[in-house]
Amino acid sequence: MLPADRTLDTLLDLDGQVLVVDPDGGYWVRFAVTRVPASLSKPHGLDYSLTLHGPDGERLVGFDNAHPVTRAQRGGPQDHRHRSRSVKPYEYRDAAGLLADFWEAVDAVLREKGVIR
């Protein structure tokens, strides 16, 4: 059994939120987070998708656990991250870590695109 995550309520409160993250309104993030029964694929008891989208709606960054990334992940935790067309496993630690890692990736992409400094 995993230890209690005291930051989980913050993540769950973001469910359904869509936030514009640039002054021109072209880039936005979306949060979908729900509790599910803990399982081998979702040991933290969450189904989540945190995404950054560009002006054309394309997903630029995503953290989710909707599917396994590699054969090694099948039957185990499905947490992973998307960046453009790249998909890599992600090690979920807790809700605060997920949010920090997501916002760090969002900021990196927005800097690369010249949206923020």
C-alpha positions in Angstrom: 0.0 0.0 0.0 1.3 3.5 -0.9 1.6 6.1 1.8 -1.1 8.8 2.0 -0.5 11.6 -0.5 -1.4 14.8 1.2 -1.2 16.8 -2.1 -3.8 14.6 -3.8 -6.7 16.9 -3.2 -5.0 19.7 -5.0 -4.6 17.6 -8.1 -8.2 16.3 -7.9 -9.5 19.8 -7.6 -8.0 20.6 -11.0 -10.2 18.0 -12.7 -12.1 19.6 -15.6 -10.1 22.9 -15.5 -8.8 24.5 -18.7 -6.4 27.3 -18.2 -5.0 29.8 -20.8 -1.3 30.1 -20.2 -0.1 32.9 -22.5 -1.1 36.6 -22.9 -2.5 36.1 -26.4 -4.7 33.1 -25.4 -3.2 30.7 -27.9 -1.7 28.1 -25.5 -3.8 26.3 -22.9 -3.6 23.4 -20.4 -6.3 20.9 -19.6 -6.6 18.7 -16.5 -8.6 15.5 -16.2 -8.1 13.7 -12.9 -10.3 11.1 -11.3 -10.0 8.5 -8.6 -10.1 4.8 -9.7 -9.6 1.6 -7.8 -5.8 1.0 -7.3 -4.5 -1.6 -9.7 -1.2 -2.8 -11.1 -1.5 -0.3 -13.9 -2.7 2.6 -11.7 -1.2 1.8 -8.3 -1.8 5.4 -7.0 -5.6 5.0 -7.7 -5.8 7.8 -10.3 -6.7 8.2 -13.9 -5.1 11.4 -15.1 -4.3 13.4 -18.2 -2.5 16.8 -17.9 -1.9 18.4 -21.3 -0.6 21.6 -22.9 -2.0 22.5 -26.3 -0.9 25.0 -28.9 -2.9 27.6 -30.9 -4.0 24.9 -33.4 -5.1 22.5 -30.6 -2.1 20.2 -31.1 -1.0 18.5 -27.8 2.5 19.7 -27.1 3.0 18.2 -23.7 1.1 15.5 -21.9 1.4 13.4 -18.7 -1.1 10.6 -18.4 -1.6 6.9 -17.6 -4.1 5.9 -20.3 -1.9 3.2 -21.9 1.4 1.4 -21.5 4.4 2.9 -23.4 6.6 -0.2 -23.7 6.1 -3.9 -23.5 7.9 -3.7 -20.1 5.1 -1.5 -18.8 2.3 -3.9 -19.7 1.0 -5.2 -16.5 2.7 -2.5 -14.5 2.2 1.2 -14.0 1.2 3.0 -17.2 2.4 6.5 -16.3 4.1 8.3 -19.1 4.8 11.6 -20.7 4.4 13.0 -24.2 6.4 15.7 -25.7 5.5 16.5 -29.3 5.7 13.0 -30.9 7.9 11.4 -28.2 6.5 9.2 -25.5 8.5 8.1 -22.5 7.7 6.3 -19.2 7.1 8.6 -16.2 7.8 7.7 -12.6 4.8 8.9 -10.6 5.8 9.8 -7.1 2.9 11.9 -5.8 0.5 14.5 -6.9 2.8 17.4 -6.1 5.6 15.9 -8.1 3.3 15.3 -11.1 2.2 18.9 -11.0 5.7 20.2 -10.7 7.0 18.0 -13.5 4.1 19.0 -15.7 4.5 22.7 -15.2 8.3 22.4 -15.7 7.7 20.7 -19.1 5.0 23.4 -20.0 7.4 26.2 -19.2 10.2 24.6 -21.2 8.0 24.3 -24.3 6.6 27.9 -23.9 10.2 29.2 -23.6 11.3 27.2 -26.7 8.4 28.8 -28.7 9.2 32.3 -27.4 5.9 32.6 -25.6 7.6 33.3 -22.2 11.2 34.2 -21.2 
